């Protein structure tokens, strides 16, 4: 039974919903978030839910954009709980594609947040888990990383980078008993997607996605599409020939 | 596939112009793009009419403001953000020996909504309404000011905000006092009654003996029904019950399934069902019979339905309720859910609170356009004659004059309304 977890981007809706489920089992958690006030709010909520086990919850304020701090941050998280069973990487942004088309530096900044900073964290965590010969590394990628579409290919490219990197990492760490999970949510109703409306039948709640993540981490799933129907939608989307696809407006 | 936010009654209404989620209680309110555009908080959307709708204006969704802030299991004091649901609270506190002191007929409402509508439960005669258990709340105004309100701090703002229909600003967090229980299940008694006169006799007998009391009435058969009362069970009470399955109402039928024939049949079966005179009921079945069927409001079809809930003062309640039942029976507009409840003799905490001494009757009618509105209008006349009032949380159609007659403090209240806040309901009853 895994019971020591690190959540990076812990104040995001999906990470927070996942943390609540882990708290229900009495897990020990380290939460990492950028905004000190939001981090405190998230910690308080989980402490109330944990009741007498509130002392098992820790929070570290850190800006994950700053890759130079990653090594020290991962060290600190490992020491707080004396080892970790699982890590969930959940931080990210949803860039406005039109703005990124007009401003290259903005595009690169989002690529750094959603792609490069995630790879950096994974590399540090992979070393730790390989040494321990155990652990589960779960990363929130996206269905958007399965194929580039004109409406959000910058986000898609960053997530595609993450998904592909995780494939290689999974392959490398398999002999060492380390499990890597790629999480590919579809549309989730969170503050990050607040600007997109109205929400239709394809939209899922963070609670639903969190339940899928917890189950997939328990079962050592490799790739999780959540909700499950996205597996079939993306199978279709991936198989449309490029000659046809480039003419579509998706 | 996509739909704008609707009220629980599902009556077609114009959508809000903007819908924005609130995610952080520390940030200020979004500024409306134009001065005419007003704000209104919207929680889980269980209000029946337009108290939580803002057609053509802005809705602020509070469902992401769902964090607990503090809970002391020794004293039962809980502080949480306004978007936390009563369901989440119960799941946290029941295992620790606490329960909500007041709960409405559904646990899928937010804390902020429960305060803003000053909701009541089946135990009003013992525990009062929800606002009676609010120890403090924070009110965020459109000018950026925040104030902590309670019965002693800014008591006038507190009285305006409890039952204030979300119009005095945004409630960001609420602190409530819970009540101790040995176990959440309820020792219940059930009694059939043949007429509304027998109901009064049963009520007089059981109300002093039980914390919870309510009656279901068959309004197509002259007011016979079933009286149910209950108490939280003692520590020793034992009962094995299977967990209730969660069902979903699958789709919206093209026509309302609620009509004279179906109500007539349902009510006969419901009245004659095997009825244990005394039983231990699992708490979800006793408090939240309809929460087991997700989206049950779909059975009324695409036109939705209206709930009519009134309160009648003690002096007139017997005659007026008989007259209301007679009218409904003669129009053949039956209702699956006709609920009778006697309020306790106490003053409510809010300026616009609905609970007051007397008796309350709640009815659901499938919406059939003019005919339904006409019937409600006839019922209005009886309620007004009896010096009663209608419940804004359930209302989608009362005229302004009816509102003003039922809420004499409305004028004092309106001085506390935040200039940037409004709702479909508030604009409607201004006329």
Interface residues (C-beta under 8 A of the other chain):
Chain A: X13 X37 X38 X41 X42 X44 X45 X48 X49 X51 X190 X191 X194 X197 X198 X199 X200 X201 X202
Chain B: X1 X2 X3 X4 X19 X20 X21 X23 X24 X25 X26 X64 X67 X68 X69 X70 X71 X73 X92 X96
